[in-house]
Amino acid sequence: MAPGVAIHMIVGESLTTAAEAITAPRALRVACASDGCRTIPGRLLESSYLLPAETPMTQDELKLAVAREALRYLVDDAYVGVGTGSTANHFIDELAKYRGRIRGAVASSAKTAERLKACGIALEELNNTGDLPVYIDGADEVTEHGAMIKGGGGALTREKVIAAASRRFVCIVDQSKLVPVLGRFPLPVEVIPMARSYVARELAKLGGQPEWRMGFTTDNGNVILDVRGLSILDPVEMESRINQIPGVVTVGLFARRGADVILVGGEPGVRTITRAS
């Protein structure tokens, strides 16, 4: 660095201390010299070292950024619904640091329950909590209108129940999951085992290509059909049609009860999308 040049950190529009900036996923370096100031894009990690702007954030870093942002939606001394999947796992790890603020958590799967317990977070059954103030979970795909495909981890039924019982659904995703039209990700459908072939034939009539997720059993003892080849232009209608097929437990379309808030992790930072009520 040239003599007389000072480096500061800036987040958003205001300068901040290194200690404050270190918690932000993005920052700008401001080089100030005798000829004025200029900004140099950079990225903060868990130290004061700034990577050059051309080094992109990894998908895990984007997931961690939205997981941390989701902590803002916690309600003190209340239960929180917690989803299933890699992004939800990041949220659980961050939630452990704030477990003293909440009464406990309602888990959407056995795997989530195990992770919550390992982090020292009290577990409670939904039957004992009543409605929840907030449910926080990821998605396999989500539109800006809040419609989602979920169930890649196989927990779609319990996720949908907890979402329905929550006053606010906060969806946390990295930017790759935000799409204009749902359907590129295979749509999971939970089915009771004896109806698997029948339901698959009915799904094919809707234009899909169902595939049995062999070797996988849900926490409810059911099987999953992953449906490829759909372009879901009307997710509310498609959700209703699939749910009406005898043998279907639930479909991984979350459109009737979509996300209220979507936190999207991207290179500029975390973008917040709020669905109009």
N, C-alpha and C positions, 0 to 999 in steps of 0.2 A: 504494500500500500504506500502511496506517495506520502511524504511528510506533510503534516498539517491537515490530513484527511481524517475525519472522525466518522465512525460507523454507529448508527442508531437503528432501532427497530421500530417499525410502524405497523399497526394492525388496523385495517379499515381506513379511517380518515385521520386518526390521531396517533401521535407518538406515544410509546409506552415503554415501560422499563423492561429490561431483559427478563426479569423474573415473571412479569405479567405476560410478556409475549411468548414465553416458552411453552405455555399451555395451548397456544393457537396453532392450528394445522398449517396456516399460511402466514407469511409476513413479507414485508418489503424491507430491504436494506436501503438506507438513505446515506449516500456518501456526500459529506459536506466539506467543501474546500474553499479556498479563497475565491474561486470563480463561480461560487453558488452551489446549490444542492441538486442532486439527481437521484432518482430511485433506481434500484437494481433489484429485480424480482429474485426472490429466494424462498426457501422452505425451511421451517423450523422442525427439528426432531426433538427428542427428549433431552436436549442439551442446548447450549448456546451456538452450536455449529450450524451454519446455514448452508444447505446444499444449493448449487446453482439452479436457476429456473428450469434448465433443460432436463433436469432429473425429475421425472414424473412421480407423483405419489403412487404407491402400490395400492392394490385393491384392499389389502388388510388395513392400510393406513386410512383409506377413505371410510371403511366400515367403522374403524375406531373413532374417527372424527364425528360421525353421525351418532354413534353410541353415546359419546360424551355429551353431545348437544341434547340428546333425548332426556338427560338427567334434569333439564330445566322443567320438564313436564311432570315431575314427581309431585305428589300431593303429600304433605307432611302428615304423619300419624295415620296413614291409610294404607290399604293393600294396593299392590300394583299387579296387573296381569302381565306375564312375561311369555314371549313367543319362543319359537324353536328355530335353530339354524345358526349359521356362522356369525351373522351380524348380531343376532340375539345373544350369542355367547359373549361377544365383546361387551354388550350392554350389561350382562350379568356380572362380568368381571369389574366393570366400572361401578355398578350398583353396590357391590360389596363395600366400597369405600363410604357409602352413604346409608348403610343398613340401619344406622341408629335413627334415621329420619322417618323410616316407614315402619308400619306394623308387621309387614311381611309380604309375601308374593304368592300369587296363584300361577302354577306352572301349566303350560299347554302340552307337556309331554313328560314321559318318564326321564328322558335324557336331560331336559331342562330342570326337572326336579332334582336330579342328582347333582347338577352343576350348582344350582342355588344352595343346596344343602352343604356342598363342599365349600362354598363361599361364606357360610355362616349366616345365611338369610333364612328367616323363619318361613315355613311353608304353611299354607292353609288351603282347604278345599273350597271351591266356588260355592258349594251348597251352604257353607257357613259364613260367607262374607256378604251376601247380597250383591247389589250392583257395585261395580268397581269404578273409581273415578277415571282411570286411564289404563289402557292396554298398549304395550310397546312391543313391536315385532317387525321383522323384515318382510320381504316379498321376493318372489322369483321374477315378477314383472309388475309394474304399476304405471298407470297413466296419470296425467296431471289432474284428471277428474276424480282420482282416488280409487278407481276400480283396479283390482289386483288379481294375479294368479299366485296362489300359495299352495303349499303341500309338497314341495320338492323333498322336504325332510320327512314326509309322511304323517304329519300331525294336524292335517287340515281340519278334521272334525272338531277336535278340542280347541284349536285356534279359533274356529268360527263361533263356537259356543261362547268362549271368553270374550271375543270381540263384540258379540251381540249383547253381552251382559255389562259392557263398559260404556261409559258416557263419552269417552274420547278414545279414538284409535290413532296412535302415532306410528306411522310407518317409517322405518329407517333403512335406507338403501344407498348403495353407491350408484354413480351416474349410469352405469351400464344397464341397470334394471329399469330405468325410466324409458318408456316406449310410447309411441303414438297409438298403436293398436295392439291389443293382447293376442297372444296365440303362437308366437314363435317358440316360447318355452312350452314343452308338452304339458297339457292340462291334466292334473291329477284328479281322479275320481275314486273315492272310497266306496267299496262294494262288499256286500256280504258274500262269502265264498261261493255258496250254491248258485248265486245269480251272475257269476262272472261272465260266462259265455253269452247269456242272454243280453246283459247290459252292453257287452262289447258289440253285439250285432246292432243294437239300438243306437249306439254312439256312431257306428259306421254310417247309419242312415242320415246322420246330421252332417256328414262330410268329413268326419274325423277318422284317424287311423289308430285305433286303440291297441295298446301293448301291455300285457300283464307284467307288472313289476315282480318277477319271479324271485322267490326266496325272501320276500319282505312281508311281514305281518304288522299291522298297525297296533297301537296300544289298546285298541278296542277289539282286537282279534279278527280284523277284516283284511281284505286284499286291496291293492290299488291298480287301477288301469291308468296308464299315461297316454293321453290322446294327442297325437301329432296332426299337423296339417290343417289346423283351424285358424281362421282369421276372424276374430271375435269383434265384430263391429258394434253389436248390441249386447254387452255383457250381462245386463239385467235380464233380458229375455233368454239368453243362453243359459244363465244360471237357473232360471225357473224351469226351462224345458228339461234340462238334465236331472234336476232334483226330482222331477215327476216320474222318472223312469223307475218302475218297481225294482227293488234290489239296491238302488243307490242309497248310500248313507248320507253322503254329501259330496259336493263338487268343489274343487279348489278355486272357484270363481268367487271373489269377494266384491260384489258390485252392489247388491242391495244394502249391505252394511260395509261400505268402503272406508278408506282412511279419511280421517278428518284433517290430519296434518301429515305431510310427507317431508321428511328430512333427506335431502339428496346430497351425498358427498361427491364433490368434484374438485378439479384443480384450483378454482378460485376460492374454494371454501365450502361451507355447508349452505345449501339453498333451502329455504323453507317455503313450501307450497301449502296454503290453507284452502281447504275446499269450502265453497260457499254453502251455507246451510239452507 
